[in-house]
Amino acid sequence: MLHGVVVKALEDLKARETSEIDVRGKTSVTDLIVITSGTSTRHVRSIADEVVRAAKKIGLPPIGVEGEREAEWVLVDLGDIVVHVMLPRTREFYSLERLWTVGDDEHPEKLDG
């Protein structure tokens, strides 16, 4: 239910380049990381606010929200899902997708030796 609410909120506010990373087994902090982009700080803030509003509406308020003032990167912690809403330049700089998917290749190369 929460996942669908998050996805709808992102779609409703026209979030861009949304990706999801299943981190079960990698961390005990959350199960799913959702990373998306906004076109401006105002858009980033609006997307995050919509995620918060939608979660509260179904009785699942966020555990925490960080970064709203600067709105270059707003993190919405919903427990099982953590949503990162970022400006494209911030997203590129921190490259969270690459960080969380290192070693996820289904057919890892074998090292000689």
MOPAC internal coordinates of N, CA, C and O (Angstrom, degrees):
PM7 1SCF
backbone

  N    0.0000 0     0.00 0     0.00 0    0    0    0
  C    1.4416 1     0.00 0     0.00 0    1    0    0
  C    1.5334 1   110.73 1     0.00 0    2    1    0
  O    1.2310 1   119.96 1   131.34 1    3    2    1
  N    1.3442 1   117.69 1   -48.66 1    3    2    1
  C    1.4597 1   121.39 1  -178.95 1    5    3    2
  C    1.5262 1   111.04 1   -61.09 1    6    5    3
  O    1.2310 1   120.23 1   137.61 1    7    6    5
  N    1.3162 1   117.17 1   -42.39 1    7    6    5
  C    1.4563 1   121.02 1  -179.84 1    9    7    6
  C    1.5236 1   111.00 1   -57.77 1   10    9    7
  O    1.2310 1   120.49 1   132.56 1   11   10    9
  N    1.3244 1   116.67 1   -47.44 1   11   10    9
  C    1.4637 1   120.88 1   179.37 1   13   11   10
  C    1.5201 1   112.44 1   -61.42 1   14   13   11
  O    1.2310 1   120.64 1   141.46 1   15   14   13
  N    1.3168 1   116.38 1   -38.54 1   15   14   13
  C    1.4684 1   121.53 1   179.00 1   17   15   14
  C    1.5302 1   110.27 1   -65.56 1   18   17   15
  O    1.2310 1   120.52 1   137.84 1   19   18   17
  N    1.3224 1   116.61 1   -42.16 1   19   18   17
  C    1.4604 1   120.68 1   178.82 1   21   19   18
  C    1.5303 1   110.45 1   -64.29 1   22   21   19
  O    1.2310 1   120.54 1   132.07 1   23   22   21
  N    1.3200 1   116.56 1   -47.93 1   23   22   21
  C    1.4671 1   120.69 1  -179.66 1   25   23   22
  C    1.5274 1   110.97 1   -59.27 1   26   25   23
  O    1.2310 1   120.43 1   135.15 1   27   26   25
  N    1.3245 1   116.79 1   -44.85 1   27   26   25
  C    1.4740 1   120.73 1   179.45 1   29   27   26
  C    1.5232 1   111.12 1   -62.77 1   30   29   27
  O    1.2310 1   119.95 1   137.12 1   31   30   29
  N    1.3160 1   117.70 1   -42.88 1   31   30   29
  C    1.4625 1   121.14 1   179.09 1   33   31   30
  C    1.5325 1   110.33 1   -60.71 1   34   33   31
  O    1.2310 1   120.37 1   138.01 1   35   34   33
  N    1.3200 1   116.89 1   -41.99 1   35   34   33
  C    1.4639 1   120.55 1   179.07 1   37   35   34
  C    1.5226 1   110.89 1   -65.88 1   38   37   35
  O    1.2310 1   120.60 1   137.44 1   39   38   37
  N    1.3180 1   116.46 1   -42.56 1   39   38   37
  C    1.4615 1   120.51 1   178.37 1   41   39   38
  C    1.5223 1   111.19 1   -64.65 1   42   41   39
  O    1.2310 1   120.42 1   136.45 1   43   42   41
  N    1.3353 1   116.79 1   -43.55 1   43   42   41
  C    1.4639 1   121.10 1  -178.17 1   45   43   42
  C    1.5254 1   112.31 1   -60.05 1   46   45   43
  O    1.2310 1   120.53 1   145.34 1   47   46   45
  N    1.3273 1   116.58 1   -34.66 1   47   46   45
  C    1.4619 1   120.65 1  -178.65 1   49   47   46
  C    1.5279 1   112.23 1   -96.91 1   50   49   47
  O    1.2310 1   120.70 1  -170.02 1   51   50   49
  N    1.3275 1   116.27 1     9.98 1   51   50   49
  C    1.4684 1   122.70 1   176.08 1   53   51   50
  C    1.5291 1   113.31 1    57.69 1   54   53   51
  O    1.2310 1   121.34 1  -134.98 1   55   54   53
  N    1.3233 1   115.04 1    45.02 1   55   54   53
  C    1.4646 1   120.34 1   173.36 1   57   55   54
  C    1.5267 1   108.37 1   -63.45 1   58   57   55
  O    1.2310 1   120.67 1   -28.05 1   59   58   57
  N    1.3078 1   116.33 1   151.95 1   59   58   57
  C    1.4611 1   121.02 1  -174.89 1   61   59   58
  C    1.5184 1   112.28 1  -114.03 1   62   61   59
  O    1.2310 1   121.64 1   -32.74 1   63   62   61
  N    1.3283 1   114.47 1   147.26 1   63   62   61
  C    1.4686 1   122.49 1   172.98 1   65   63   62
  C    1.5250 1   112.70 1    49.98 1   66   65   63
  O    1.2310 1   121.04 1  -127.10 1   67   66   65
  N    1.3093 1   115.61 1    52.90 1   67   66   65
  C    1.4573 1   120.81 1  -179.76 1   69   67   66
  C    1.5233 1   110.26 1   -75.99 1   70   69   67
  O    1.2310 1   121.00 1   -46.98 1   71   70   69
  N    1.3239 1   115.69 1   133.02 1   71   70   69
  C    1.4577 1   120.00 1   174.44 1   73   71   70
  C    1.5241 1   108.77 1  -132.34 1   74   73   71
  O    1.2310 1   121.63 1   -26.07 1   75   74   73
  N    1.3214 1   114.48 1   153.93 1   75   74   73
  C    1.4601 1   121.37 1  -179.82 1   77   75   74
  C    1.5161 1   108.80 1  -124.43 1   78   77   75
  O    1.2310 1   121.20 1   -41.41 1   79   78   77
  N    1.3311 1   115.32 1   138.59 1   79   78   77
  C    1.4609 1   120.49 1   179.07 1   81   79   78
  C    1.5218 1   108.01 1  -128.06 1   82   81   79
  O    1.2310 1   121.07 1   -60.31 1   83   82   81
  N    1.3168 1   115.55 1   119.69 1   83   82   81
  C    1.4607 1   121.40 1   176.54 1   85   83   82
  C    1.5247 1   107.15 1   -79.12 1   86   85   83
  O    1.2310 1   120.49 1   -64.79 1   87   86   85
  N    1.3276 1   116.66 1   115.21 1   87   86   85
  C    1.4631 1   120.52 1  -176.69 1   89   87   86
  C    1.5318 1   112.71 1  -110.75 1   90   89   87
  O    1.2310 1   121.00 1  -165.22 1   91   90   89
  N    1.3275 1   115.70 1    14.78 1   91   90   89
  C    1.4710 1   117.74 1   174.88 1   93   91   90
  C    1.5222 1   107.85 1   -61.06 1   94   93   91
  O    1.2310 1   120.36 1   -44.78 1   95   94   93
  N    1.3002 1   116.93 1   135.22 1   95   94   93
  C    1.4511 1   120.88 1  -177.89 1   97   95   94
  C    1.5197 1   113.45 1    89.11 1   98   97   95
  O    1.2310 1   120.21 1   166.59 1   99   98   97
  N    1.3392 1   117.20 1   -13.41 1   99   98   97
  C    1.4651 1   121.29 1   177.71 1  101   99   98
  C    1.5197 1   111.52 1  -104.26 1  102  101   99
  O    1.2310 1   120.84 1   151.99 1  103  102  101
  N    1.3306 1   116.00 1   -28.01 1  103  102  101
  C    1.4534 1   121.67 1  -179.16 1  105  103  102
  C    1.5186 1   109.30 1  -152.49 1  106  105  103
  O    1.2310 1   120.91 1   -27.97 1  107  106  105
  N    1.3020 1   115.87 1   152.03 1  107  106  105
  C    1.4604 1   119.44 1   176.48 1  109  107  106
  C    1.5245 1   110.97 1   -96.76 1  110  109  107
  O    1.2310 1   120.17 1  -179.59 1  111  110  109
  N    1.3120 1   117.28 1     0.41 1  111  110  109
  C    1.4574 1   122.43 1  -176.27 1  113  111  110
  C    1.5251 1   112.14 1   -73.00 1  114  113  111
  O    1.2310 1   120.30 1   141.14 1  115  114  113
  N    1.3236 1   117.03 1   -38.86 1  115  114  113
  C    1.4581 1   121.60 1  -176.39 1  117  115  114
  C    1.5264 1   109.17 1  -156.44 1  118  117  115
  O    1.2310 1   120.72 1   -10.87 1  119  118  117
  N    1.3302 1   116.24 1   169.13 1  119  118  117
  C    1.4599 1   121.16 1   177.70 1  121  119  118
  C    1.5263 1   112.71 1  -100.40 1  122  121  119
  O    1.2310 1   120.81 1   146.63 1  123  122  121
  N    1.3258 1   116.06 1   -33.37 1  123  122  121
  C    1.4575 1   120.58 1  -173.36 1  125  123  122
  C    1.5226 1   109.88 1  -138.35 1  126  125  123
  O    1.2310 1   121.09 1   -46.70 1  127  126  125
  N    1.3199 1   115.51 1   133.30 1  127  126  125
  C    1.4562 1   121.42 1   173.55 1  129  127  126
  C    1.5209 1   107.01 1  -109.81 1  130  129  127
  O    1.2310 1   121.00 1   -52.08 1  131  130  129
  N    1.3206 1   115.70 1   127.92 1  131  130  129
  C    1.4590 1   121.89 1   176.25 1  133  131  130
  C    1.5254 1   106.50 1  -112.61 1  134  133  131
  O    1.2310 1   121.02 1   -52.30 1  135  134  133
  N    1.3284 1   115.65 1   127.70 1  135  134  133
  C    1.4617 1   121.48 1  -179.75 1  137  135  134
  C    1.5189 1   107.35 1  -121.96 1  138  137  135
  O    1.2310 1   121.14 1   -49.16 1  139  138  137
  N    1.3314 1   115.43 1   130.84 1  139  138  137
  C    1.4574 1   119.84 1  -178.75 1  141  139  138
  C    1.5167 1   109.29 1  -147.07 1  142  141  139
  O    1.2310 1   120.62 1   -12.71 1  143  142  141
  N    1.3255 1   116.43 1   167.29 1  143  142  141
  C    1.4614 1   121.14 1  -177.75 1  145  143  142
  C    1.5147 1   111.60 1  -123.47 1  146  145  143
  O    1.2310 1   122.08 1   -29.95 1  147  146  145
  N    1.3330 1   113.61 1   150.05 1  147  146  145
  C    1.4596 1   122.16 1   170.90 1  149  147  146
  C    1.5154 1   108.07 1  -116.82 1  150  149  147
  O    1.2310 1   120.53 1   -16.76 1  151  150  149
  N    1.3146 1   116.60 1   163.24 1  151  150  149
  C    1.4617 1   121.36 1  -174.20 1  153  151  150
  C    1.5235 1   113.79 1   -87.20 1  154  153  151
  O    1.2310 1   120.29 1   164.33 1  155  154  153
  N    1.3333 1   117.06 1   -15.67 1  155  154  153
  C    1.4621 1   122.34 1  -178.93 1  157  155  154
  C    1.5258 1   107.88 1  -156.35 1  158  157  155
  O    1.2310 1   120.46 1    -9.96 1  159  158  157
  N    1.3224 1   116.72 1   170.04 1  159  158  157
  C    1.4625 1   118.45 1   178.54 1  161  159  158
  C    1.5310 1   110.43 1   -62.09 1  162  161  159
  O    1.2310 1   120.28 1   143.31 1  163  162  161
  N    1.3106 1   117.07 1   -36.69 1  163  162  161
  C    1.4679 1   120.36 1   178.00 1  165  163  162
  C    1.5336 1   110.57 1   -63.31 1  166  165  163
  O    1.2310 1   120.57 1   138.32 1  167  166  165
  N    1.3248 1   116.52 1   -41.68 1  167  166  165
  C    1.4604 1   121.16 1   179.94 1  169  167  166
  C    1.5350 1   110.30 1   -67.04 1  170  169  167
  O    1.2310 1   120.40 1   136.29 1  171  170  169
  N    1.3385 1   116.85 1   -43.71 1  171  170  169
  C    1.4670 1   120.89 1   177.83 1  173  171  170
  C    1.5277 1   109.83 1   -57.44 1  174  173  171
  O    1.2310 1   120.39 1   131.83 1  175  174  173
  N    1.3221 1   116.86 1   -48.17 1  175  174  173
  C    1.4640 1   121.65 1  -179.57 1  177  175  174
  C    1.5302 1   110.76 1   -61.79 1  178  177  175
  O    1.2310 1   120.37 1   137.42 1  179  178  177
  N    1.3141 1   116.89 1   -42.58 1  179  178  177
  C    1.4719 1   121.09 1  -179.48 1  181  179  178
  C    1.5251 1   111.99 1   -64.65 1  182  181  179
  O    1.2310 1   120.47 1   139.13 1  183  182  181
  N    1.3165 1   116.71 1   -40.87 1  183  182  181
  C    1.4726 1   120.66 1   178.39 1  185  183  182
  C    1.5274 1   109.37 1   -61.95 1  186  185  183
  O    1.2310 1   120.75 1   130.31 1  187  186  185
  N    1.3313 1   116.16 1   -49.69 1  187  186  185
  C    1.4639 1   120.35 1  -179.60 1  189  187  186
  C    1.5282 1   110.72 1   -60.38 1  190  189  187
  O    1.2310 1   120.34 1   137.09 1  191  190  189
  N    1.3247 1   116.96 1   -42.91 1  191  190  189
  C    1.4686 1   120.80 1   178.96 1  193  191  190
  C    1.5203 1   111.41 1   -61.00 1  194  193  191
  O    1.2310 1   120.26 1   141.86 1  195  194  193
  N    1.3230 1   117.11 1   -38.14 1  195  194  193
  C    1.4612 1   120.84 1   179.52 1  197  195  194
  C    1.5287 1   111.25 1   -68.47 1  198  197  195
  O    1.2310 1   120.24 1   141.76 1  199  198  197
  N    1.3195 1   117.15 1   -38.24 1  199  198  197
  C    1.4708 1   120.87 1   176.06 1  201  199  198
  C    1.5267 1   109.34 1   -61.63 1  202  201  199
  O    1.2310 1   120.38 1   134.10 1  203  202  201
  N    1.3211 1   116.89 1   -45.90 1  203  202  201
  C    1.4685 1   121.83 1   179.25 1  205  203  202
  C    1.5259 1   110.26 1   -61.18 1  206  205  203
  O    1.2310 1   120.46 1   131.14 1  207  206  205
  N    1.3264 1   116.72 1   -48.86 1  207  206  205
  C    1.4688 1   121.50 1  -178.86 1  209  207  206
  C    1.5294 1   111.17 1   -59.25 1  210  209  207
  O    1.2310 1   120.69 1   134.64 1  211  210  209
  N    1.3257 1   116.28 1   -45.36 1  211  210  209
  C    1.4637 1   120.90 1  -177.87 1  213  211  210
  C    1.5341 1   110.93 1   -65.68 1  214  213  211
  O    1.2310 1   120.24 1   140.28 1  215  214  213
  N    1.3233 1   117.15 1   -39.72 1  215  214  213
  C    1.4645 1   120.51 1   179.09 1  217  215  214
  C    1.5268 1   110.61 1   -66.81 1  218  217  215
  O    1.2310 1   120.29 1   137.62 1  219  218  217
  N    1.3147 1   117.04 1   -42.38 1  219  218  217
  C    1.4693 1   120.69 1   178.17 1  221  219  218
  C    1.5234 1   110.92 1   -61.99 1  222  221  219
  O    1.2310 1   120.91 1   142.70 1  223  222  221
  N    1.3188 1   115.87 1   -37.30 1  223  222  221
  C    1.4666 1   121.19 1  -178.26 1  225  223  222
  C    1.5287 1   111.94 1   -61.14 1  226  225  223
  O    1.2310 1   120.15 1   149.49 1  227  226  225
  N    1.3297 1   117.32 1   -30.51 1  227  226  225
  C    1.4722 1   119.75 1   178.61 1  229  227  226
  C    1.5313 1   111.54 1   -98.33 1  230  229  227
  O    1.2310 1   120.97 1  -167.71 1  231  230  229
  N    1.3270 1   115.76 1    12.29 1  231  230  229
  C    1.4539 1   119.70 1   175.59 1  233  231  230
  C    1.5129 1   115.42 1    82.41 1  234  233  231
  O    1.2310 1   120.32 1  -160.17 1  235  234  233
  N    1.3350 1   117.00 1    19.83 1  235  234  233
  C    1.4645 1   121.47 1  -179.78 1  237  235  234
  C    1.5328 1   109.95 1  -125.27 1  238  237  235
  O    1.2310 1   120.35 1  -110.33 1  239  238  237
  N    1.3262 1   116.93 1    69.67 1  239  238  237
  C    1.4705 1   119.24 1  -178.52 1  241  239  238
  C    1.5242 1   111.21 1   -64.34 1  242  241  239
  O    1.2310 1   120.15 1   -26.75 1  243  242  241
  N    1.3224 1   117.32 1   153.25 1  243  242  241
  C    1.4604 1   119.81 1  -178.50 1  245  243  242
  C    1.5276 1   111.92 1   -66.29 1  246  245  243
  O    1.2310 1   121.64 1   -29.33 1  247  246  245
  N    1.3172 1   114.47 1   150.67 1  247  246  245
  C    1.4564 1   121.43 1   173.86 1  249  247  246
  C    1.5221 1   108.91 1   -71.46 1  250  249  247
  O    1.2310 1   121.21 1   144.75 1  251  250  249
  N    1.3252 1   115.29 1   -35.25 1  251  250  249
  C    1.4576 1   120.21 1   178.80 1  253  251  250
  C    1.5055 1   111.85 1  -166.72 1  254  253  251
  O    1.2310 1   121.23 1   -22.69 1  255  254  253
  N    1.3261 1   115.25 1   157.31 1  255  254  253
  C    1.4612 1   122.33 1   175.92 1  257  255  254
  C    1.5232 1   106.19 1  -135.11 1  258  257  255
  O    1.2310 1   120.29 1   -50.65 1  259  258  257
  N    1.3190 1   117.06 1   129.35 1  259  258  257
  C    1.4598 1   122.10 1  -178.24 1  261  259  258
  C    1.5199 1   110.22 1  -127.43 1  262  261  259
  O    1.2310 1   120.64 1   -34.56 1  263  262  261
  N    1.3319 1   116.37 1   145.44 1  263  262  261
  C    1.4578 1   121.96 1   171.72 1  265  263  262
  C    1.5114 1   115.85 1    91.36 1  266  265  263
  O    1.2310 1   119.96 1  -170.16 1  267  266  265
  N    1.3247 1   117.69 1     9.84 1  267  266  265
  C    1.4699 1   119.64 1  -176.41 1  269  267  266
  C    1.5301 1   113.12 1   -65.27 1  270  269  267
  O    1.2310 1   120.04 1   146.78 1  271  270  269
  N    1.2998 1   117.52 1   -33.22 1  271  270  269
  C    1.4692 1   119.69 1  -176.17 1  273  271  270
  C    1.5264 1   110.97 1   -63.39 1  274  273  271
  O    1.2310 1   120.39 1   126.97 1  275  274  273
  N    1.3383 1   116.87 1   -53.03 1  275  274  273
  C    1.4633 1   119.93 1  -178.84 1  277  275  274
  C    1.5207 1   111.41 1   -78.58 1  278  277  275
  O    1.2310 1   120.73 1   144.16 1  279  278  277
  N    1.3267 1   116.21 1   -35.84 1  279  278  277
  C    1.4714 1   124.31 1   176.42 1  281  279  278
  C    1.5225 1   114.02 1    58.75 1  282  281  279
  O    1.2310 1   120.46 1  -150.64 1  283  282  281
  N    1.3281 1   116.73 1    29.36 1  283  282  281
  C    1.4540 1   119.69 1   169.69 1  285  283  282
  C    1.5210 1   109.22 1   -88.67 1  286  285  283
  O    1.2310 1   121.23 1   153.97 1  287  286  285
  N    1.3480 1   115.24 1   -26.03 1  287  286  285
  C    1.4605 1   122.85 1   178.42 1  289  287  286
  C    1.5224 1   106.42 1  -153.33 1  290  289  287
  O    1.2310 1   121.06 1   -69.95 1  291  290  289
  N    1.3138 1   115.57 1   110.05 1  291  290  289
  C    1.4680 1   120.12 1   177.73 1  293  291  290
  C    1.5196 1   107.95 1  -111.26 1  294  293  291
  O    1.2310 1   120.90 1   -52.43 1  295  294  293
  N    1.3233 1   115.89 1   127.57 1  295  294  293
  C    1.4491 1   122.86 1   178.89 1  297  295  294
  C    1.5237 1   107.93 1  -106.51 1  298  297  295
  O    1.2310 1   120.79 1   -52.41 1  299  298  297
  N    1.3327 1   116.09 1   127.59 1  299  298  297
  C    1.4577 1   121.79 1   176.29 1  301  299  298
  C    1.5271 1   106.89 1  -116.34 1  302  301  299
  O    1.2310 1   120.91 1   -67.74 1  303  302  301
  N    1.3315 1   115.87 1   112.26 1  303  302  301
  C    1.4611 1   122.01 1  -178.56 1  305  303  302
  C    1.5233 1   109.23 1   -94.41 1  306  305  303
  O    1.2310 1   121.19 1   -70.69 1  307  306  305
  N    1.3231 1   115.33 1   109.31 1  307  306  305
  C    1.4637 1   121.59 1   179.80 1  309  307  306
  C    1.5249 1   111.54 1  -106.13 1  310  309  307
  O    1.2310 1   120.50 1  -162.56 1  311  310  309
  N    1.3247 1   116.65 1    17.44 1  311  310  309
  C    1.4631 1   120.38 1  -179.60 1  313  311  310
  C    1.5129 1   111.07 1    85.45 1  314  313  311
  O    1.2310 1   120.32 1    87.32 1  315  314  313
  N    1.3243 1   117.00 1   -92.68 1  315  314  313
  C    1.4699 1   120.97 1  -179.57 1  317  315  314
  C    1.5242 1   112.82 1   -68.76 1  318  317  315
  O    1.2310 1   120.61 1   159.24 1  319  318  317
  N    1.3196 1   116.43 1   -20.76 1  319  318  317
  C    1.4685 1   121.86 1   179.90 1  321  319  318
  C    1.5310 1   108.06 1  -130.34 1  322  321  319
  O    1.2310 1   120.93 1   -47.87 1  323  322  321
  N    1.3274 1   115.82 1   132.13 1  323  322  321
  C    1.4599 1   121.19 1   172.71 1  325  323  322
  C    1.5229 1   106.80 1  -115.58 1  326  325  323
  O    1.2310 1   121.01 1   -55.25 1  327  326  325
  N    1.3297 1   115.67 1   124.75 1  327  326  325
  C    1.4627 1   121.62 1  -177.32 1  329  327  326
  C    1.5283 1   108.75 1  -106.61 1  330  329  327
  O    1.2310 1   121.02 1   -52.29 1  331  330  329
  N    1.3352 1   115.66 1   127.71 1  331  330  329
  C    1.4597 1   122.49 1   175.66 1  333  331  330
  C    1.5256 1   106.69 1  -110.97 1  334  333  331
  O    1.2310 1   120.39 1   -61.21 1  335  334  333
  N    1.3339 1   116.86 1   118.79 1  335  334  333
  C    1.4603 1   121.79 1   176.39 1  337  335  334
  C    1.5227 1   105.93 1  -111.95 1  338  337  335
  O    1.2310 1   120.88 1   -59.23 1  339  338  337
  N    1.3310 1   115.92 1   120.77 1  339  338  337
  C    1.4612 1   119.98 1  -170.20 1  341  339  338
  C    1.5253 1   112.30 1  -134.55 1  342  341  339
  O    1.2310 1   121.48 1   -26.97 1  343  342  341
  N    1.3351 1   114.78 1   153.03 1  343  342  341
  C    1.4545 1   119.24 1   166.66 1  345  343  342
  C    1.5243 1   107.60 1   -69.65 1  346  345  343
  O    1.2310 1   119.62 1   -31.14 1  347  346  345
  N    1.3198 1   118.33 1   148.86 1  347  346  345
  C    1.4732 1   119.99 1  -178.38 1  349  347  346
  C    1.5232 1   113.78 1   -54.13 1  350  349  347
  O    1.2310 1   119.63 1   137.89 1  351  350  349
  N    1.3337 1   118.31 1   -42.11 1  351  350  349
  C    1.4788 1   119.68 1  -178.22 1  353  351  350
  C    1.5237 1   110.91 1   -66.96 1  354  353  351
  O    1.2310 1   119.96 1   144.38 1  355  354  353
  N    1.3241 1   117.68 1   -35.62 1  355  354  353
  C    1.4627 1   121.75 1   178.42 1  357  355  354
  C    1.5254 1   109.51 1   -69.09 1  358  357  355
  O    1.2310 1   121.05 1   137.86 1  359  358  357
  N    1.3133 1   115.60 1   -42.14 1  359  358  357
  C    1.4624 1   120.98 1   179.79 1  361  359  358
  C    1.5239 1   110.61 1   -62.75 1  362  361  359
  O    1.2310 1   120.66 1   136.89 1  363  362  361
  N    1.3070 1   116.35 1   -43.11 1  363  362  361
  C    1.4669 1   120.28 1   179.22 1  365  363  362
  C    1.5252 1   110.55 1   -64.63 1  366  365  363
  O    1.2310 1   120.07 1   137.76 1  367  366  365
  N    1.3170 1   117.47 1   -42.24 1  367  366  365
  C    1.4586 1   121.64 1  -178.16 1  369  367  366
  C    1.5292 1   112.02 1   -62.19 1  370  369  367
  O    1.2310 1   120.31 1   132.73 1  371  370  369
  N    1.3334 1   117.02 1   -47.27 1  371  370  369
  C    1.4635 1   120.53 1  -176.26 1  373  371  370
  C    1.5229 1   113.53 1   -84.54 1  374  373  371
  O    1.2310 1   119.83 1   155.67 1  375  374  373
  N    1.3037 1   117.92 1   -24.33 1  375  374  373
  C    1.4622 1   123.66 1   173.69 1  377  375  374
  C    1.5327 1   113.26 1    46.41 1  378  377  375
  O    1.2310 1   120.82 1  -125.90 1  379  378  377
  N    1.3320 1   116.04 1    54.10 1  379  378  377
  C    1.4618 1   120.88 1  -178.19 1  381  379  378
  C    1.5258 1   112.75 1   -60.65 1  382  381  379
  O    1.2310 1   120.22 1   144.73 1  383  382  381
  N    1.3234 1   117.19 1   -35.27 1  383  382  381
  C    1.4672 1   119.40 1   179.18 1  385  383  382
  C    1.5166 1   110.67 1   -57.86 1  386  385  383
  O    1.2310 1   120.61 1   134.57 1  387  386  385
  N    1.3146 1   116.44 1   -45.43 1  387  386  385
  C    1.4609 1   120.12 1  -179.17 1  389  387  386
  C    1.5272 1   110.45 1   -67.67 1  390  389  387
  O    1.2310 1   120.41 1   139.26 1  391  390  389
  N    1.3117 1   116.82 1   -40.74 1  391  390  389
  C    1.4621 1   121.39 1   179.96 1  393  391  390
  C    1.5280 1   111.74 1   -58.55 1  394  393  391
  O    1.2310 1   120.29 1   134.20 1  395  394  393
  N    1.3472 1   117.04 1   -45.80 1  395  394  393
  C    1.4645 1   121.26 1  -175.00 1  397  395  394
  C    1.5224 1   113.97 1   -84.11 1  398  397  395
  O    1.2310 1   119.64 1   169.53 1  399  398  397
  N    1.3387 1   118.30 1   -10.47 1  399  398  397
  C    1.4623 1   119.12 1  -177.83 1  401  399  398
  C    1.5252 1   112.71 1  -111.74 1  402  401  399
  O    1.2310 1   119.76 1  -173.80 1  403  402  401
  N    1.3182 1   118.05 1     6.20 1  403  402  401
  C    1.4616 1   121.01 1   176.92 1  405  403  402
  C    1.5274 1   108.59 1   -57.86 1  406  405  403
  O    1.2310 1   120.65 1   -51.65 1  407  406  405
  N    1.3115 1   116.37 1   128.35 1  407  406  405
  C    1.4566 1   120.94 1   178.25 1  409  407  406
  C    1.5147 1   114.86 1    83.77 1  410  409  407
  O    1.2310 1   119.89 1  -172.80 1  411  410  409
  N    1.3321 1   117.81 1     7.20 1  411  410  409
  C    1.4608 1   121.17 1  -178.11 1  413  411  410
  C    1.5164 1   114.09 1   -88.10 1  414  413  411
  O    1.2310 1   119.35 1  -179.50 1  415  414  413
  N    1.3113 1   118.84 1     0.50 1  415  414  413
  C    1.4549 1   122.01 1  -178.61 1  417  415  414
  C    1.5283 1   109.46 1   -56.61 1  418  417  415
  O    1.2310 1   120.59 1   -51.07 1  419  418  417
  N    1.3316 1   116.48 1   128.93 1  419  418  417
  C    1.4635 1   120.38 1  -179.14 1  421  419  418
  C    1.5253 1   112.21 1   -64.28 1  422  421  419
  O    1.2310 1   120.76 1   151.73 1  423  422  421
  N    1.3154 1   116.15 1   -28.27 1  423  422  421
  C    1.4579 1   120.78 1  -179.32 1  425  423  422
  C    1.5255 1   108.51 1  -125.14 1  426  425  423
  O    1.2310 1   120.27 1  -104.57 1  427  426  425
  N    1.3213 1   117.09 1    75.43 1  427  426  425
  C    1.4599 1   118.92 1  -176.90 1  429  427  426
  C    1.5250 1   112.00 1   -62.79 1  430  429  427
  O    1.2310 1   121.38 1   -33.99 1  431  430  429
  N    1.3061 1   114.97 1   146.01 1  431  430  429
  C    1.4645 1   119.23 1   177.57 1  433  431  430
  C    1.5190 1   108.62 1   -70.79 1  434  433  431
  O    1.2310 1   121.49 1   -39.75 1  435  434  433
  N    1.3166 1   114.75 1   140.25 1  435  434  433
  C    1.4530 1   119.15 1   177.65 1  437  435  434
  C    1.5205 1   108.46 1   -90.12 1  438  437  435
  O    1.2310 1   121.11 1   -43.39 1  439  438  437
  N    1.3300 1   115.47 1   136.61 1  439  438  437
  C    1.4510 1   119.67 1   178.64 1  441  439  438
  C    1.5208 1   109.77 1   -85.53 1  442  441  439
  O    1.2310 1   121.13 1   -43.08 1  443  442  441
  N    1.3234 1   115.45 1   136.92 1  443  442  441
  C    1.4651 1   120.19 1   176.87 1  445  443  442
  C    1.5201 1   109.22 1   -72.41 1  446  445  443
  O    1.2310 1   121.40 1   -35.66 1  447  446  445
  N    1.3212 1   114.93 1   144.34 1  447  446  445
  C    1.4493 1   116.35 1   175.21 1  449  447  446
  C    1.4175 1   110.57 1   132.39 1  450  449  447
  O    1.2310 1   120.10 1   180.00 1  451  450  449

